[in-house]
Amino acid sequence: MEVYITIDTECTEEREIRGVIRPPLGYDVMMRGRIRGEQRGLGTDFIVDALERYGFQATFFVEALCAEHFGIHGLSEVCSDLARGGHDVQLHLHPNFRRPEWRRTGLKPLTDNIGDYELRVQEQLLDDGLRLLDDAGVRRSSIVAFRAGNYGASNITWEALRNRGFVIDSSLNLAFIDSDCHIVPDQPRIDLYEPIAGLWELPISCFTEGAGYRHLEITAILFPEMKAILEKLYQSGAIAATIVTHPGEFFVVDDHERGKGRPNRINIARFLRLLTFLDSNRSRFEVKTLSALARSLSDLGRKPAVPVDIPKGSRAWRAARLPVQAAKRLATRPRA
């Protein structure tokens, strides 16, 4: 079974915390995780180091519209560092990054889900993102995959992507269907499939929990859950498992102005345990990038995907997770 480790790599717009507006945070902090007192960044720097230790490559969905606010130079540095490590850079978009200081400036925020826009506007957003990544040194021909910020794509997004030459979308997340994700699949899907001719969807892997779903994100579930779901997907004959994380899951920012913070040790340990597990089970789990997947789709084609059964979670998993998550929230609360 193919395993895709995907990292949504983004800056943050301004935030209002306890009545105080915190300015947008850029590449060094939110992408690289460069915290004062740490010898190496705790974001993409840490992720790249960890992947290199095991000889894995990952796909980094890099948000591009932030370059209109923070400039192209920092984005170029991040993309260059990722490329040097042999990793895959693909497109990620948060449309509201065109207005990241809307509170301070007294403006209204822009709709942040690309799927809320009409086809023509979605195509323009994709064009702008592609241009910015190209300006940052990422060859246009290498950009074959997309993930919407907030997973906020729609069925129209598939058409926009195909019109712009993309091969893969990876925005479908069943856990977000009732909120930001506006994709309406033909049935609940968690495995690679072709929703429209020429455009493939690689959903985020999910399992059922109660009446809803929970997705395979480092910060969202315990490692034993991650391992169990990967085993179940393998046994079900799934083509792929898609795991998501963000650089910001591996550190806490305590003081934004002075760049003070610390590692998120719980999430770091989960990620390293995942990599160790995948390394020990290479005969069953092949870690790949989306660019490699796109090449296999175009070179070899794929048989129509047969929907796999969605794995079921358990009350025991949730019961074990809740106290850990509560402890993590306490441990990662920003300190004065």
N, C-alpha and C positions, 0 to 999 in steps of 0.2 A: 504494500500500500504506500502511496505517495503521501508525504507529510510536508505541508507548507507552513513555515514559520514566517509570519507577516508582522511587520512593525509599522504602525501608523505614526509617522514622524512629523511632528507639527509644533509650531509656536503656540502661544495662547494670546487671545485678545485680552483687553482689560477686564478685570473682575471687581465686583463690589463685595468686600468682606467686612462684616460688622460695621457697615456704613462708610467704610473707607474705600475709595476707588484705587485699585492696584493697577499700575500701568501694564501694557502688553509686555510679555516676556519673549525674548528672541532666541536665536540659534544656540548661543553658548549655554544658556541655562536650560531651556526646554527641550532642545534636541540633543545636545551633547551632555547635558547634566553636569556642567562644570561648576562645582561647588567649592567655595573657599576652604582651603585646608586639605582637599583631596588631591592626590598626585595625578589621578586620571579621572576623566569625566565619568559620571555614573549613569549616563543615558546611552546614546549611540556608541560612545567610546567603550563602555562596559560591555554592551551587547556584542560589538565587533570582536572584542578581546575574548569573550566567552565562546563565541562561535568558532573563532580561529583555533582555540584550544582543542576543539573536537573535530575540526576540519569540515564544518558545515557552512553552507551559504544560505542566506535568507533574503526575503524580499522586503525592502523598505518602501512603503508608500509615503512619498515625501510631499507634504503640502507646499504648493508653489505660490499661491497668491500672497503669502506673507512677505514675499520679496518686494511687493509694492510698498510695504511699510518699512521693513527692516533693510532693504537693499539686496542686491544680487550677490554681493561679495561673500557674505556669510553663508548663503545657500550654496554657492559654488564650493566653498570649503567643505561643507558637510557632504555634498554629493561626491566630491573628489575623494574624501576619506573612505566613503562606502565603496566606491569603485575600486580603490586600491586594495581593499580587503576581498575583492572578488564578488561583492554582493550586488544585488539586483535593485535598481532604483526605478520605481514606477510612480504613477501620478495619483495624488490625493488632493482633494479640494475642499476648503471651507469657504464658501462664497462671502460670509460675513467678514472675512479678513480684508475685504475692501473697505471696511468701516470698523476697524478694531478698537477705536476710541470713541464709540458713539455716545457713551455716557458723558464723557468729559466735554465733547463738542456739542452736546445737546441734540444730536441727530437720532433718528430711529434706526434700530439695527436692521440689517439686511436679512432676508430669509437665508438661513444657513444650510438648508437641505437642497441640493441641486435638483432633486426630483420635483420640487415645488415650482420650478420655472418651466416655461414653454420650450418646445424643442429648439427653436432658433437661439434662445438665450443659453440653453444648456450647451449647445455646440460652440457658442462664443466663449463660454467659460472654459470649456475644454481646450479651445484654441489658445486662450490666454495662458492657461496652465502649461500647455506644451511649449509655448514660446518661452516662458520663464525658465522651465527646466532646460531647454536648449541653451538659453543664455547662461545658465549655470553649468554648462558643459556636459549635459546628458544628451547623447545623440537621439534625435527624434526617432530614428529607425529602431532604437532599443526600447522605446516606450510602447508596450503592447497591452498593459493592464491598468486598471483603474479601480480605486475604491472611493466611494463618496464619504465625505465627512459625516459623522453621526450615522453612517450606513444609510444616509438619506437619499437614496436613488429611487427611481420609479421605473415602470416598464418603458416609458418614453426614453429614459436614460440609455437603455439598451440600444435603441435606434440611433440616438446621438453618438454613442460610442462607435457603433458600426460605421456610421457616416464619416467618422474621423479616423478610421483605420485601426481601431483597437480590436484585439482578439478576445480578451478576457475582462469580465467584470467580477469583482469580489466584494459586492455590497450587500448581498442578501444575508440577513441575519434574522432568523425567526424570533429571537428574543426581543427584537426591536420592531417587529411588524406592526404592533399596535401603537407605536410612538413615532419615531423618526423614519424608519424604513418603509417606503411606500410601494415597494415591489409587491405585486400580486402574482405569486407563482401558480402554476397549474395545480399544484398540490404541495404540501410542506416538503421542502427540499433541503438536504444538507450535503449533497454530493455533486460533483461536477456534472453539468448537463448543458444542453444547447437550447436556450429558450427561444431564440430567433436565429435564422440561418446566418452563419458566419460569426456569431458572437456567443461565447461560452460564459456561463456563470459558475464561479467557484464559491459556493456559500461558506460562511463561517460555520464550523462544526458546532452543533448544539445537541443537548439532550433534554428530555422532558423533565419538568419539575412541577408537580401539581398540575394545574390547568395550563401552564405556560412552558417556556423553554429557558434554558440557561446556556450560555455559549462558552467555548473554550478560550478563555482569556486568562493570562497569568494571574492578574489581580483578583479574578472573580471566583476561582475555585481552588481547592486544595490539590496538591500534586497527586495523591492517591485517586482522586476523582478523574483527573486528567489521564492518568495511566489506565484506569478502568475503561474510560470511554474510548481511548485509542485501541485497547484490546477488543472491545465490542465492535468498533467500526471495522477492524481487521477481520474479525470472525464473520461479519455480515457481508463481506465481499465489496466493501466500499472502495472506490477508486482513490479517494483522497480524504485526508483530514487537514483542516485549515485552522491554525491557531493564531490568535491575535494578541499583541501586546503594544505598549507605547513606551518610549523612553522614560516618560515621567512616572512610570510605575516603579522605578527602581531607586527613587530618591525622594526626599522631602525638602522643600524650600521653606526655611524658617524666616529669613530676612531677605526680601527681594532686592532692596536697595544695596545691601552690602554683600549679596551673593552667599549668604550663610545657609547651610543645610546639612543633610546627613543621609546616609544610605537607608533605603527601605529593605532591611535585612530579610524580612519574611518573603517578599517577592523575589529578591535575588536568589534566595535558597530554592524557591520553587522552580525558577528558570534553570538553575544549574542542575537540579534533580531531573528535570525534563530532558536536558541535553545528555546527561549521563545515561538515562533510560534509552533514548534513541540511539546513542552510540553503542549500547550493549545489545541492541536488537536490530542491527542493520539488515539482517537477512529478511526481516519482515517489514521494516519501515525505512523508506528511502526519502531522505530530506532533499527537497528540490526547490528551485525558484520558479516564479511564474514565467519568466522569460524562457526557461527550459521547457515548461509546460506548453507555452505558445509554439515553440519550435516543433514539439511532438505533435501538436494538433495540426499544424500546417504541413508537416512532412509526412506524417503517417495517417492522419485522420483518426477519428474515434468512433467506435460503435455507439449507437444511441444508448445513453445511460439508463440503467434500470434503477428506479428509486430504491434506496435501501431503507430498512426500518430504522426509525430514529431511536437511539438508545434511551433507556429509561433511567432516570436518576432514582434516588432512594431517600427515604426519610432519614436513614442513618447518616448518609453523606451530608445532608443539610444540617442535621443536628451537630455533626462534628465540625462543620464549617462555621456556624454562627459564632461560637465563642472565639474562634481564631480571628474571624473578621472583626469582631468587636475589639479584641486586643490589638489588632493592627490599626484600627481607627484611632485608638487611644495612643498607641506608640508613634503614629505618624501625624498627630495633631501638631500644627506649627507651634514652635516655642518662641517665646519673646526674646 
